[in-house]
């Protein structure tokens, strides 16, 4: 109710409305298992913030493993990485060397035993 005037009702079929205070909480709750799959002993980390995921790794090889691990977990949740809205930043002595393109791969939910 706004200014004592009721608005017309509308139906939400799925998801959470844009800007909802529940969005970051539900995202973190939904992806909680992702953090448990990643081993910081290998220097790999996943940072969840709002509706974004930041993947950190000590090498391109570990980053690719981490990315595919995330793809697999997201596939189990009926979610996917939007590669058009994703980027990669390489830091260090070899930062000017171009990496090979990482391609998405198809998974059957939890069909592989993978570690990062």
MMTF fields as JSON, N, C-alpha, C and O atoms, coordinates in Angstrom:
{
  "mmtfVersion": "1.0.0",
  "mmtfProducer": "UNKNOWN",
  "numBonds": 463,
  "numAtoms": 464,
  "numGroups": 116,
  "numChains": 1,
  "numModels": 1,
  "chainsPerModel": [1],
  "groupsPerChain": [116],
  "chainIdList": ["A"],
  "bondAtomList": [4, 2, 8, 6, 12, 10, 16, 14, 20, 18, 24, 22, 28, 26, 32, 30, 36, 34, 40, 38, 44, 42, 48, 46, 52, 50, 56, 54, 60, 58, 64, 62, 68, 66, 72, 70, 76, 74, 80, 78, 84, 82, 88, 86, 92, 90, 96, 94, 100, 98, 104, 102, 108, 106, 112, 110, 116, 114, 120, 118, 124, 122, 128, 126, 132, 130, 136, 134, 140, 138, 144, 142, 148, 146, 152, 150, 156, 154, 160, 158, 164, 162, 168, 166, 172, 170, 176, 174, 180, 178, 184, 182, 188, 186, 192, 190, 196, 194, 200, 198, 204, 202, 208, 206, 212, 210, 216, 214, 220, 218, 224, 222, 228, 226, 232, 230, 236, 234, 240, 238, 244, 242, 248, 246, 252, 250, 256, 254, 260, 258, 264, 262, 268, 266, 272, 270, 276, 274, 280, 278, 284, 282, 288, 286, 292, 290, 296, 294, 300, 298, 304, 302, 308, 306, 312, 310, 316, 314, 320, 318, 324, 322, 328, 326, 332, 330, 336, 334, 340, 338, 344, 342, 348, 346, 352, 350, 356, 354, 360, 358, 364, 362, 368, 366, 372, 370, 376, 374, 380, 378, 384, 382, 388, 386, 392, 390, 396, 394, 400, 398, 404, 402, 408, 406, 412, 410, 416, 414, 420, 418, 424, 422, 428, 426, 432, 430, 436, 434, 440, 438, 444, 442, 448, 446, 452, 450, 456, 454, 460, 458],
  "bondOrderList": [1, 1, 1, 1, 1, 1, 1, 1, 1, 1, 1, 1, 1, 1, 1, 1, 1, 1, 1, 1, 1, 1, 1, 1, 1, 1, 1, 1, 1, 1, 1, 1, 1, 1, 1, 1, 1, 1, 1, 1, 1, 1, 1, 1, 1, 1, 1, 1, 1, 1, 1, 1, 1, 1, 1, 1, 1, 1, 1, 1, 1, 1, 1, 1, 1, 1, 1, 1, 1, 1, 1, 1, 1, 1, 1, 1, 1, 1, 1, 1, 1, 1, 1, 1, 1, 1, 1, 1, 1, 1, 1, 1, 1, 1, 1, 1, 1, 1, 1, 1, 1, 1, 1, 1, 1, 1, 1, 1, 1, 1, 1, 1, 1, 1, 1],
  "groupList": [{"groupName": "UNK", "atomNameList": ["N", "CA", "C", "O"], "elementList": ["N", "C", "C", "O"], "formalChargeList": [0, 0, 0, 0], "bondAtomList": [1, 0, 2, 1, 3, 2], "bondOrderList": [1, 1, 2], "singleLetterCode": "X", "chemCompType": "L-PEPTIDE LINKING"}],
  "groupTypeList": [0, 0, 0, 0, 0, 0, 0, 0, 0, 0, 0, 0, 0, 0, 0, 0, 0, 0, 0, 0, 0, 0, 0, 0, 0, 0, 0, 0, 0, 0, 0, 0, 0, 0, 0, 0, 0, 0, 0, 0, 0, 0, 0, 0, 0, 0, 0, 0, 0, 0, 0, 0, 0, 0, 0, 0, 0, 0, 0, 0, 0, 0, 0, 0, 0, 0, 0, 0, 0, 0, 0, 0, 0, 0, 0, 0, 0, 0, 0, 0, 0, 0, 0, 0, 0, 0, 0, 0, 0, 0, 0, 0, 0, 0, 0, 0, 0, 0, 0, 0, 0, 0, 0, 0, 0, 0, 0, 0, 0, 0, 0, 0, 0, 0, 0, 0],
  "groupIdList": [1, 2, 3, 4, 5, 6, 7, 8, 9, 10, 11, 12, 13, 14, 15, 16, 17, 18, 19, 20, 21, 22, 23, 24, 25, 26, 27, 28, 29, 30, 31, 32, 33, 34, 35, 36, 37, 38, 39, 40, 41, 42, 43, 44, 45, 46, 47, 48, 49, 50, 51, 52, 53, 54, 55, 56, 57, 58, 59, 60, 61, 62, 63, 64, 65, 66, 67, 68, 69, 70, 71, 72, 73, 74, 75, 76, 77, 78, 79, 80, 81, 82, 83, 84, 85, 86, 87, 88, 89, 90, 91, 92, 93, 94, 95, 96, 97, 98, 99, 100, 101, 102, 103, 104, 105, 106, 107, 108, 109, 110, 111, 112, 113, 114, 115, 116],
  "secStructList": [7, 5, 6, 6, 5, 7, 7, 7, 7, 7, 7, 7, 7, 1, 1, 7, 7, 6, 6, 7, 6, 2, 2, 2, 2, 2, 2, 2, 2, 2, 6, 2, 2, 2, 2, 2, 2, 7, 7, 4, 4, 4, 6, 7, 3, 3, 3, 3, 3, 6, 6, 3, 3, 3, 3, 3, 7, 1, 1, 2, 2, 2, 2, 2, 2, 2, 2, 2, 2, 2, 2, 2, 2, 2, 2, 2, 6, 6, 7, 7, 7, 7, 4, 4, 4, 7, 7, 7, 7, 7, 7, 1, 6, 6, 6, 6, 1, 7, 7, 7, 7, 7, 7, 7, 7, 7, 7, 7, 6, 6, 7, 1, 7, 7, 7, 7],
  "xCoordList": [0.847, 0.0, 0.904, 1.818, 0.646, 1.41, 0.453, -0.501, 0.688, -0.192, -1.644, -2.556, -1.859, -3.198, -3.951, -5.181, -3.209, -3.827, -3.262, -2.046, -4.129, -3.708, -3.385, -4.105, -2.3, -1.954, -2.598, -3.083, -2.592, -3.124, -2.203, -0.991, -2.779, -1.973, -1.293, -1.763, -0.18, 0.525, 1.145, 1.372, 1.415, 1.916, 3.405, 3.852, 4.163, 5.58, 5.678, 5.365, 6.113, 6.154, 7.401, 7.349, 8.524, 9.743, 10.729, 10.595, 11.723, 12.777, 12.366, 11.311, 13.228, 13.029, 13.05, 13.819, 12.211, 12.155, 13.493, 14.208, 13.823, 15.042, 15.11, 14.142, 16.251, 16.435, 15.89, 15.964, 15.352, 14.809, 15.925, 17.032, 15.639, 16.63, 16.916, 17.925, 16.037, 16.254, 17.257, 17.846, 17.457, 18.298, 19.692, 20.063, 20.482, 21.835, 21.81, 22.656, 20.853, 20.754, 20.423, 21.062, 19.433, 19.037, 20.153, 20.369, 20.862, 21.985, 23.061, 23.554, 23.42, 24.437, 23.971, 24.752, 22.717, 22.154, 22.137, 22.478, 21.74, 21.656, 23.035, 23.17, 24.05, 25.393, 26.319, 27.535, 25.774, 26.585, 27.481, 28.632, 26.987, 27.781, 28.987, 29.986, 28.902, 30.019, 31.273, 32.363, 31.127, 32.267, 32.874, 34.076, 32.061, 32.555, 33.339, 34.114, 33.143, 33.836, 35.24, 36.047, 35.527, 36.789, 37.78, 37.459, 38.996, 40.029, 41.009, 41.804, 40.973, 41.899, 43.366, 44.253, 43.636, 45.018, 45.695, 46.92, 44.905, 45.452, 45.558, 45.99, 45.168, 45.209, 43.985, 43.975, 42.945, 41.711, 40.669, 40.508, 39.971, 38.94, 37.763, 37.931, 36.58, 35.379, 34.769, 34.457, 34.604, 34.021, 32.644, 32.512, 31.625, 30.255, 29.876, 30.027, 29.383, 28.937, 27.685, 27.709, 26.606, 25.302, 24.972, 24.711, 24.977, 24.7, 25.901, 25.745, 27.093, 28.327, 29.201, 29.124, 30.038, 31.017, 32.383, 32.562, 33.345, 34.718, 35.557, 35.606, 36.216, 37.055, 38.514, 38.941, 39.281, 40.702, 41.501, 41.133, 42.605, 43.459, 44.9, 45.144, 45.862, 47.272, 47.761, 48.858, 46.97, 47.405, 46.191, 45.057, 46.455, 45.387, 44.814, 43.612, 45.66, 45.203, 44.211, 43.152, 44.553, 43.638, 42.374, 41.291, 42.513, 41.335, 40.36, 39.146, 40.893, 40.034, 39.332, 38.142, 40.054, 39.435, 38.342, 37.257, 38.638, 37.688, 36.445, 35.322, 36.647, 35.54, 34.644, 33.42, 35.23, 34.435, 33.749, 32.644, 34.398, 33.768, 32.519, 31.475, 32.633, 31.49, 30.401, 29.217, 30.793, 29.805, 29.005, 27.785, 29.694, 29.035, 28.045, 26.903, 28.489, 27.625, 26.423, 25.302, 26.649, 25.554, 24.562, 23.358, 25.068, 24.176, 23.249, 22.092, 23.754, 22.923, 21.817, 20.775, 22.042, 21.071, 20.231, 19.489, 20.354, 19.65, 20.032, 19.189, 21.318, 21.865, 23.039, 23.521, 23.499, 24.624, 25.437, 24.93, 26.689, 27.558, 27.269, 27.209, 27.094, 26.908, 28.288, 28.845, 28.842, 30.194, 30.295, 31.385, 29.182, 29.188, 29.408, 29.923, 29.015, 29.163, 30.319, 30.425, 31.179, 32.294, 33.611, 33.727, 34.591, 35.904, 36.986, 36.722, 38.221, 39.366, 40.479, 40.765, 41.097, 42.21, 43.4, 43.343, 44.466, 45.681, 46.682, 46.979, 47.205, 48.119, 49.44, 49.447, 50.549, 51.854, 52.824, 52.586, 53.925, 54.987, 54.543, 55.024, 53.637, 53.19, 51.845, 51.103, 51.517, 50.197, 49.941, 48.786, 50.994, 50.811, 50.706, 50.509, 50.835, 50.711, 49.242, 48.592, 48.727, 47.308, 47.032, 47.79, 45.957, 45.544, 44.683, 44.063, 44.66, 43.757, 42.333, 42.081, 41.41, 40.006, 39.493, 39.727, 38.802, 38.181, 36.76, 35.996, 36.408, 35.069, 34.205, 34.689, 32.926, 32.024, 31.885, 31.967, 31.676, 31.448, 30.128, 29.665, 29.531, 28.236, 28.443, 29.371, 27.576, 27.657, 26.315, 25.263, 26.372, 25.224, 25.495, 26.628, 24.493, 24.663, 25.53, 25.217, 26.634, 27.584, 28.11, 28.286, 28.358, 28.826, 30.343, 30.887, 31.02, 32.459, 33.009, 32.419, 34.141, 34.82, 35.977, 36.998, 35.816, 36.797, 37.209, 36.388, 38.479, 38.98, 39.697, 40.252, 39.678, 40.504, 41.239, 42.017],
  "yCoordList": [-1.157, 0.0, 1.234, 1.344, 2.134, 3.361, 4.531, 4.629, 5.407, 6.567, 6.135, 6.809, 5.016, 4.489, 4.1, 4.09, 3.78, 3.336, 1.956, 1.767, 1.004, -0.348, -0.408, 0.165, -1.101, -1.293, -2.582, -3.393, -2.754, -3.987, -5.155, -4.981, -6.322, -7.5, -8.02, -7.803, -8.709, -9.335, -10.62, -10.784, -11.529, -12.85, -12.948, -12.523, -13.507, -13.803, -15.306, -16.074, -15.73, -17.153, -17.863, -19.042, -17.139, -17.752, -16.654, -15.507, -17.028, -16.094, -15.12, -15.244, -14.163, -13.119, -11.793, -11.616, -10.863, -9.576, -8.845, -8.943, -8.115, -7.321, -6.36, -5.658, -6.332, -5.429, -5.936, -5.232, -7.124, -7.674, -7.868, -8.273, -7.584, -7.785, -9.27, -9.627, -10.125, -11.567, -12.11, -13.167, -11.412, -11.927, -12.363, -13.51, -11.504, -11.935, -13.096, -13.988, -13.092, -14.168, -15.496, -16.511, -15.491, -16.722, -17.224, -18.431, -16.308, -16.688, -17.401, -18.456, -16.824, -17.433, -18.774, -19.722, -18.854, -20.098, -21.178, -22.335, -20.777, -21.69, -22.229, -23.402, -21.378, -21.769, -22.142, -22.195, -22.397, -22.737, -23.947, -23.954, -24.954, -26.159, -25.88, -26.597, -24.855, -24.518, -24.219, -24.672, -23.467, -23.144, -24.363, -24.392, -25.367, -26.589, -27.478, -28.33, -27.287, -28.107, -27.599, -28.325, -26.367, -25.739, -25.842, -25.524, -26.294, -26.51, -25.338, -25.203, -24.491, -23.354, -23.772, -22.958, -25.027, -25.504, -25.459, -25.362, -25.529, -25.441, -24.001, -23.752, -23.053, -21.647, -21.217, -20.131, -22.049, -21.734, -21.189, -21.691, -20.153, -19.539, -19.125, -18.799, -19.142, -18.601, -17.607, -17.953, -16.382, -15.332, -15.01, -14.65, -15.144, -14.859, -13.484, -13.204, -12.623, -11.3, -10.948, -10.903, -10.702, -10.404, -11.54, -12.655, -11.291, -12.366, -12.632, -13.09, -12.346, -12.55, -13.592, -13.805, -14.238, -15.193, -14.766, -14.572, -14.618, -14.294, -15.539, -16.035, -16.042, -17.232, -16.802, -16.056, -17.27, -16.948, -18.236, -19.199, -18.253, -19.438, -19.022, -17.949, -19.886, -19.554, -19.794, -19.357, -20.481, -20.77, -20.878, -21.032, -20.794, -20.928, -22.342, -22.53, -23.325, -24.714, -24.893, -25.494, -24.371, -24.465, -23.643, -24.028, -22.52, -21.707, -22.466, -22.41, -23.167, -23.954, -25.061, -25.303, -25.732, -26.763, -26.16, -26.727, -25.011, -24.32, -23.898, -24.022, -23.412, -23.004, -24.191, -24.079, -25.309, -26.489, -27.078, -27.611, -26.981, -27.403, -26.553, -27.079, -25.246, -24.34, -24.639, -24.646, -24.883, -25.233, -26.458, -26.492, -27.462, -28.694, -28.429, -28.884, -27.693, -27.401, -26.557, -26.806, -25.57, -24.726, -25.521, -25.269, -26.486, -27.337, -28.134, -28.37, -28.548, -29.268, -28.387, -28.884, -27.093, -26.131, -25.51, -24.556, -26.058, -25.542, -24.085, -23.258, -23.793, -22.468, -22.625, -23.737, -21.523, -21.577, -20.293, -19.252, -20.378, -19.207, -18.463, -19.071, -17.17, -16.349, -15.9, -14.939, -16.604, -16.313, -14.969, -14.405, -14.453, -13.135, -12.025, -10.957, -12.283, -11.29, -11.631, -11.065, -12.551, -12.994, -12.479, -12.197, -12.359, -11.907, -12.593, -13.233, -12.443, -13.062, -12.028, -11.345, -11.921, -11.003, -11.829, -12.497, -11.774, -12.514, -11.541, -10.501, -11.887, -11.013, -11.739, -12.939, -11.037, -11.631, -11.403, -10.589, -12.136, -11.96, -12.28, -11.672, -13.223, -13.64, -13.03, -13.604, -11.88, -11.281, -10.867, -10.748, -10.646, -10.221, -11.385, -11.164, -12.615, -13.792, -14.184, -14.367, -14.31, -14.63, -16.089, -16.985, -16.305, -17.666, -18.27, -17.556, -19.572, -20.273, -20.048, -19.958, -19.957, -19.757, -20.955, -22.103, -20.686, -21.744, -21.894, -20.929, -23.095, -23.343, -24.031, -24.852, -23.695, -24.404, -25.853, -26.163, -26.727, -28.134, -28.564, -27.985, -29.58, -30.063, -31.094, -31.9, -31.059, -31.988, -32.642, -32.05, -33.876, -34.458, -34.188, -34.329, -33.811, -33.363, -34.319, -35.499, -33.766, -34.491, -35.773, -36.79, -35.709, -36.904, -37.06, -37.996, -36.169, -36.275, -35.961, -35.2, -36.556, -36.308, -35.38, -35.804, -34.116, -33.119, -32.307, -32.008, -31.951, -31.145, -29.93, -29.938, -28.888, -27.73, -27.408, -26.455],
  "zCoordList": [0.0, 0.0, 0.0, 0.817, -0.899, -1.039, -0.92, -1.692, 0.018, 0.243, 0.412, -0.07, 1.092, 1.368, 0.098, 0.078, -0.96, -2.223, -2.543, -2.55, -2.804, -3.153, -4.639, -5.456, -4.994, -6.402, -6.893, -6.103, -8.197, -8.783, -8.409, -8.288, -8.231, -7.909, -9.171, -10.288, -8.964, -10.077, -9.566, -8.367, -10.489, -10.127, -10.442, -11.507, -9.512, -9.741, -9.935, -9.025, -11.121, -11.442, -10.917, -10.569, -10.859, -10.348, -9.976, -10.401, -9.174, -8.818, -7.728, -7.106, -7.526, -6.529, -7.269, -8.214, -6.843, -7.528, -7.453, -6.455, -8.508, -8.586, -7.4, -7.107, -6.723, -5.602, -4.282, -3.275, -4.265, -3.022, -2.0, -2.356, -0.747, 0.307, 0.527, 1.135, 0.038, 0.166, -0.855, -0.632, -1.959, -3.047, -2.598, -2.848, -1.948, -1.55, -0.559, -0.628, 0.356, 1.341, 0.666, 0.943, -0.213, -0.902, -1.815, -1.923, -2.47, -3.332, -2.509, -2.908, -1.368, -0.506, 0.042, 0.122, 0.414, 0.922, -0.165, 0.081, -1.351, -2.484, -2.866, -3.213, -2.802, -3.235, -2.082, -2.264, -0.922, 0.235, -0.017, 0.42, -0.699, -0.967, -1.854, -1.788, -2.674, -3.552, -2.736, -3.085, -1.665, -0.816, -0.154, 0.11, 0.115, 0.759, -0.209, 0.225, -1.509, -2.5, -2.821, -3.401, -2.449, -2.833, -1.682, -0.537, -2.009, -1.001, -0.99, -1.921, 0.035, 0.106, 0.205, -0.053, 0.574, 0.656, -0.714, -0.798, -1.783, -3.138, -3.618, -4.744, -2.774, -3.175, -3.954, -4.534, -3.98, -4.703, -3.73, -2.618, -4.177, -3.349, -4.222, -5.397, -3.64, -4.281, -3.303, -2.163, -3.753, -2.926, -3.494, -4.663, -2.658, -3.069, -2.547, -1.358, -3.434, -3.025, -3.82, -5.05, -3.11, -3.739, -4.696, -4.246, -6.006, -6.965, -7.863, -8.995, -7.362, -8.123, -7.445, -6.235, -8.258, -7.752, -8.265, -9.467, -7.365, -7.728, -7.468, -6.343, -8.508, -8.387, -8.389, -9.27, -7.408, -7.294, -7.285, -6.612, -8.039, -8.061, -8.348, -8.898, -7.967, -8.18, -9.601, -9.952, -10.431, -11.798, -12.718, -12.265, -13.999, -14.993, -14.954, -15.139, -14.715, -14.635, -13.494, -13.675, -12.321, -11.184, -11.415, -10.976, -12.1, -12.39, -13.287, -13.086, -14.265, -15.155, -14.375, -14.579, -13.487, -12.645, -11.773, -11.637, -11.187, -10.323, -11.108, -10.618, -12.302, -13.151, -13.493, -13.425, -13.854, -14.196, -12.962, -13.058, -11.817, -10.566, -10.304, -9.918, -10.514, -10.341, -11.365, -11.029, -12.602, -13.639, -13.237, -13.393, -12.721, -12.312, -11.176, -11.221, -10.162, -9.018, -9.445, -9.0, -10.297, -10.774, -11.621, -11.57, -12.403, -13.203, -12.298, -12.643, -11.141, -10.171, -9.611, -9.185, -9.612, -9.098, -10.212, -9.981, -11.42, -12.594, -12.856, -13.204, -12.681, -12.947, -13.906, -14.121, -14.48, -15.402, -15.307, -14.888, -15.698, -15.752, -17.053, -18.122, -16.96, -18.151, -18.615, -18.085, -19.615, -20.07, -20.778, -20.877, -21.269, -21.907, -20.877, -21.21, -19.62, -18.563, -17.623, -16.535, -18.04, -17.202, -17.753, -18.945, -16.889, -17.314, -16.509, -15.491, -16.992, -16.327, -16.26, -17.243, -15.107, -14.897, -14.43, -13.397, -15.199, -14.857, -14.252, -14.839, -13.064, -12.339, -12.134, -11.857, -12.267, -12.007, -13.142, -14.035, -13.094, -14.083, -15.503, -16.459, -15.64, -16.976, -17.334, -18.132, -16.762, -16.962, -18.409, -18.816, -19.19, -20.576, -21.563, -22.758, -21.077, -21.94, -22.009, -20.98, -23.215, -23.397, -23.051, -23.421, -22.351, -21.964, -23.067, -23.855, -23.106, -24.0, -23.526, -22.325, -24.459, -24.09, -23.307, -23.686, -22.23, -21.428, -21.916, -21.936, -22.306, -22.84, -21.804, -21.024, -21.799, -20.889, -21.32, -22.508, -20.368, -20.686, -20.077, -19.095, -20.664, -20.186, -19.094, -19.15, -18.108, -16.993, -16.76, -16.999, -16.29, -15.618, -14.16, -13.699, -13.445, -12.072, -11.257, -11.101, -10.743, -9.887, -10.528, -9.857, -11.843, -12.514, -12.462, -13.048, -11.781, -11.769, -10.392, -9.626, -10.095, -8.842, -9.148, -9.69, -8.802, -9.192, -7.987, -7.12, -7.928, -6.818, -7.343, -8.442, -6.543, -6.813, -5.538, -5.498]
}
